[in-house]
Amino acid sequence: MKIVIENNEIKINNCKSFKDRLFGLMFKKNINTGLLFEKCNFIHTIFMKEAIDVIGIDENNIVVGYKKSLNPYKFYRIKRAKKIIELPGNSIKNDILNTKIIFKG
């Protein structure tokens, strides 16, 4: 699956299993794909090797919050989010609040 954000397509994987949700991007270097966590509004970056961009979206895939370059060993919550998307660092360039995320494939 891919998302379109700021006219760029980024490959993402849907984390459905317990193991995928537990480990996410931990211990990974040179991250080039993103992850989608459904029914989620809180993440951590413990044991991560590099900063990531984080987007919180509502049930209509509208961005309700985001964080650019969330460093390792941090906690982050987006209260109104129903889903969280973790992306490689520097994927978000501009203000994306209230924009719709388009899923493809």
N, C-alpha and C positions, 0 to 999 in steps of 0.2 A: 504494500500500500504506500501511497505517497500523499504528502500534503503540499498545497500551494500557499506560500507565504511570501509576500512582497515580490510577487512574480517569479519566485524560485520554487522549483520542485525539490522536495527533500524526502528521501525514503524513510519510512517509519515502520516499526514492528509493533503490533498490538500485543501487549503483555497480558495474557489471559491466565496462564498457569501460575500456581503459587511460586514456583521456582523463578519464573521470569519476573514476577512482581517483586520477589525478595531481592534478587541480585541486580536487576536492571542494568545500569552501566558501570557498576562497581568493578574495579580492577582493570578497566579498559583504557587503552591509550589510543591516540589518533582516532577519536570518535568521528565517524562520518555518516552515521544514520541516527535516527531518533527513535523514541519509544512513546507509545500511547498507553496511559493508565486510565482505564474507565472506572467510574465510581470512586474518584480519588480527588482530594484537594490539598494533600500534604505530602511532601517528599523530603528526603535527606540526601546529602551527597557524601556521606561517610564512606570511606575506602575508595573514593573516586580519585582518578589520577589527574584530571583536568577539569576546568570550569565548563559549565553547560549553560545554555539558555533554557528557560522554563516558561511555558505558556499554560494558563488556566482557561478553559473554555466552559461555557454553559451547555445546557441540553440542546441548544440550537447551533452549536459550534461557533459562538460569538466569543471573542477574547474578553474575559472579565479581569484579567491581570496577567502580568508577565514580569520576568526578571532576566536581565541580560547578564551573562557571565557570572553565574552563581558558583562561587569557589568551592573546592572540596571541604568536607567537614562542616557543612552548614545545614540548617533546617529551613524549610520555606513552606508557607501555607498561603493559599489563595482561597479565602472564605467562600466566595460565591461559585467557585469552580465545581463542575461535575466530572470533569476529565482533566488530566494533566498530560502535557506533551513535553518530553525532554528532548532537546535538540543539541547538536554540536555547538560549541561556543562560537559566538559571532555570527550566528544564523539570523539574528534579528538586528536590523540596522536602524529602523525608524520606530516611531510610536505606532503600535499596532492595537492599542486599546479600542474595543468596540468594532473591530473588523471581523469578518467571517472567515473561518478557516475552511478551505475546500479540500475534501478527501477525494483521492482518485485511486481507482483499482481496489 
